[in-house]
Amino acid sequence: MALSRVFNLYIIYCINYIKLIRFIVACQSGTRSVIAVKLLQDMGYNPINLAGGFNAWETFEFEVEMP
């Protein structure tokens, strides 16, 4: 089997695996992430919206680690 075929099958496997897991989508205020979550759901992914975004996260004094 050609290496490119193996690579393509691996990519397809990864995309399908990602569709099974839950992940958080966030933005500063939560507005853009709502749109992103809807688009991702329409594509078959399983995202969670961080309601209120990072502003709400900081308001509730949850830990924020800057890269």
CYANA upper distance limits for C-alpha pairs under 8 A (distance plus 0.5 A):
  1 MET  CA      5 ARG  CA      7.18
  1 MET  CA      6 VAL  CA      7.49
  2 ALA  CA      6 VAL  CA      7.03
  3 LEU  CA      7 PHE  CA      6.65
  4 SER  CA      8 ASN  CA      6.61
  5 ARG  CA      9 LEU  CA      6.73
  6 VAL  CA     10 TYR  CA      6.69
  7 PHE  CA     11 ILE  CA      6.76
  8 ASN  CA     12 ILE  CA      6.79
  9 LEU  CA     13 TYR  CA      6.65
 10 TYR  CA     14 CYS  CA      6.70
 11 ILE  CA     15 ILE  CA      6.68
 12 ILE  CA     16 ASN  CA      6.72
 13 TYR  CA     17 TYR  CA      6.62
 14 CYS  CA     18 ILE  CA      6.63
 15 ILE  CA     19 LYS  CA      6.94
 16 ASN  CA     20 LEU  CA      7.35
 17 TYR  CA     21 ILE  CA      7.43
 18 ILE  CA     45 TYR  CA      7.72
 19 LYS  CA     44 GLY  CA      6.75
 19 LYS  CA     45 TYR  CA      4.88
 19 LYS  CA     46 ASN  CA      6.54
 20 LEU  CA     45 TYR  CA      7.57
 20 LEU  CA     46 ASN  CA      7.20
 21 ILE  CA     45 TYR  CA      8.48
 21 ILE  CA     46 ASN  CA      6.95
 22 ARG  CA     46 ASN  CA      5.70
 22 ARG  CA     47 PRO  CA      5.88
 22 ARG  CA     48 ILE  CA      7.27
 23 PHE  CA     46 ASN  CA      7.50
 23 PHE  CA     47 PRO  CA      5.48
 23 PHE  CA     48 ILE  CA      6.39
 24 ILE  CA     47 PRO  CA      6.24
 24 ILE  CA     48 ILE  CA      5.20
 24 ILE  CA     49 ASN  CA      6.33
 24 ILE  CA     50 LEU  CA      6.95
 25 VAL  CA     33 SER  CA      6.28
 25 VAL  CA     36 ALA  CA      7.91
 25 VAL  CA     37 VAL  CA      7.24
 25 VAL  CA     47 PRO  CA      7.03
 25 VAL  CA     48 ILE  CA      6.55
 25 VAL  CA     49 ASN  CA      5.67
 25 VAL  CA     50 LEU  CA      6.67
 26 ALA  CA     30 GLY  CA      6.81
 26 ALA  CA     32 ARG  CA      8.46
 26 ALA  CA     33 SER  CA      5.76
 26 ALA  CA     49 ASN  CA      6.80
 26 ALA  CA     50 LEU  CA      5.75
 26 ALA  CA     51 ALA  CA      8.45
 26 ALA  CA     53 GLY  CA      5.95
 26 ALA  CA     54 PHE  CA      7.48
 27 CYS  CA     31 THR  CA      7.84
 27 CYS  CA     32 ARG  CA      6.82
 27 CYS  CA     33 SER  CA      6.13
 27 CYS  CA     50 LEU  CA      8.40
 27 CYS  CA     53 GLY  CA      5.63
 27 CYS  CA     54 PHE  CA      6.81
 28 GLN  CA     52 GLY  CA      8.20
 28 GLN  CA     53 GLY  CA      5.39
 28 GLN  CA     54 PHE  CA      5.36
 28 GLN  CA     55 ASN  CA      6.33
 29 SER  CA     52 GLY  CA      5.62
 29 SER  CA     53 GLY  CA      4.86
 29 SER  CA     54 PHE  CA      6.82
 29 SER  CA     55 ASN  CA      6.27
 29 SER  CA     56 ALA  CA      7.94
 30 GLY  CA     34 VAL  CA      6.88
 30 GLY  CA     49 ASN  CA      8.05
 30 GLY  CA     50 LEU  CA      6.95
 30 GLY  CA     51 ALA  CA      5.96
 30 GLY  CA     52 GLY  CA      4.96
 30 GLY  CA     53 GLY  CA      4.52
 30 GLY  CA     54 PHE  CA      8.05
 31 THR  CA     35 ILE  CA      7.56
 31 THR  CA     52 GLY  CA      8.14
 31 THR  CA     53 GLY  CA      8.24
 32 ARG  CA     36 ALA  CA      6.81
 33 SER  CA     37 VAL  CA      6.42
 33 SER  CA     49 ASN  CA      6.76
 33 SER  CA     50 LEU  CA      7.99
 33 SER  CA     53 GLY  CA      8.27
 34 VAL  CA     38 LYS  CA      6.81
 34 VAL  CA     49 ASN  CA      6.76
 35 ILE  CA     39 LEU  CA      6.81
 36 ALA  CA     40 LEU  CA      6.60
 37 VAL  CA     41 GLN  CA      6.52
 37 VAL  CA     47 PRO  CA      6.41
 37 VAL  CA     48 ILE  CA      7.41
 37 VAL  CA     49 ASN  CA      6.84
 38 LYS  CA     42 ASP  CA      6.69
 39 LEU  CA     43 MET  CA      6.90
 40 LEU  CA     44 GLY  CA      6.94
 40 LEU  CA     45 TYR  CA      5.80
 40 LEU  CA     46 ASN  CA      7.79
 40 LEU  CA     47 PRO  CA      7.44
 41 GLN  CA     45 TYR  CA      5.49
 41 GLN  CA     46 ASN  CA      6.53
 41 GLN  CA     47 PRO  CA      7.41
 50 LEU  CA     54 PHE  CA      8.30
 51 ALA  CA     56 ALA  CA      8.03
 52 GLY  CA     56 ALA  CA      5.39
 52 GLY  CA     57 TRP  CA      7.90
 53 GLY  CA     57 TRP  CA      6.98
 54 PHE  CA     58 GLU  CA      6.60
 55 ASN  CA     59 THR  CA      6.66
 56 ALA  CA     60 PHE  CA      6.78
 57 TRP  CA     61 GLU  CA      6.99
 57 TRP  CA     62 PHE  CA      6.22
 58 GLU  CA     62 PHE  CA      6.25
 58 GLU  CA     63 GLU  CA      7.96
 58 GLU  CA     64 VAL  CA      7.84
